[in-house]
Amino acid sequence: MQIFIKALVYFTIKVAVLLGAFHTHCMETINFYDIPHKPLLQLSLNRKVLCIVDSITQEHLLKVTVETQIDSVKCSNDYKMVLIQSVDKTFQLIDITTGKEYLKLAHTCIISCILFGPDDLVIVGSASGTAHLFSTTTGQQHLQVHLSSALNRARYSFDKTIIVLGCIDGTAHLFHIFTQEPLLKVYTGAKIKSSIFSNDKKMVLIESIEGIAFLFSIPRQKLLLHLSSLASLKCVKFSFDNEMIVIGTTQRQVLLFHILKGQQLLNIYSPAKVEDILFSPDNRKILIRSVDRSVLLFDLSLACPPLKIEGVSPVSTILFSKDNTTLSIESIGQEARLINTFTGQELMPYIPEYFLNENEEY
């Protein structure tokens, strides 16, 4: 009987050891994306090994082993990178395709989001409201700030010197990336969706997910325009002198405002969805291009109907001449069309140096 009991105990211990060894190599699925080709993340039961598998082909894309246990795993929005945080508060940013490690840094809080910006910028936000902006190329930290709540959105100025950080409590924070100077803190009442800066970066239009847009003066810390009940913004342009703003929505509505006067100059619906909007160099004309290949040209100094130009390809390049009298419409594989901005008649010949590129200063 004693021999039987000893044998049973020995057998039980062996089974436990084997099961423990087996569990160490088993994988626990911690996340699954049912969209094709989004990764399946599998974490070992001892939480030291992470495997990333293609959810369609079941191909192993990446295997990561850490010294301490993995606390949380987050993928970037495009599923090209994975952020791994360990219980020792270090995190690694790894390219899923190549396995290249971009960052390995210490972080004292639980990471709530990872947002990738232009070029090599990535911002890591914590649940406590701390946000860190890094370069994935150098690992250098450009910005460390404390926000009013957890980060959920990041937008950048066109020259990547100012960052707009949106929080889950509806607050937006603006910072200068390189000086870390706080520029603006405003409450929008909802999570922000987008932001657009004026040409001189002294104003910013912030759109919330509830269809409300706010135009703020950054130096004056002042609300300039408050627009509600808008459809999603499709196109926003400031005039060259930054005195006017034109807004095109996904529901064909086009609104033009004189910012300093707070005056609405135009409220129309384009024939089809708005594709693009341009100001003339003298800020007296605006051009509205729609997806139905039509162009409307408004002269703001005249109380007359707009000129309508037909047959404009969606991929055409449209430029105003520097004296505001002529439009150049160029399409791939076709000769440029020249249009008189006063009469709508076609002209010839075409002289490229005569026209103002939209990105060129006037």
Secondary structure, 3 states (H helix, E strand, C coil): CHHHHHHHHHHHHHHHHHHHHHHHHCEEEEECCCCCCCEEEEEECCCCEEEEEECCCCCEEEEEECCCCEEEEEECCCCCEEEEEECCCEEEEEECCCCCEEEEEECCCCEEEEEECCCCEEEEEECCCEEEEEECCCCCEEEEEECCCCEEEEEECCCCCEEEEEECCCEEEEEECCCCCEEEEEECCCCEEEEEECCCCCEEEEEECCCCEEEEECCCCEEEEEECCCCCEEEEEECCCCCEEEEEECCCEEEEEECCCCEEEEEEECCCCEEEEEECCCCCEEEEEECCCCEEEEECCCCCCCEEECCCCCCCEEEEECCCCEEEEECCCCCCEEEECCCCCEECCCCHHHEECCCCCC
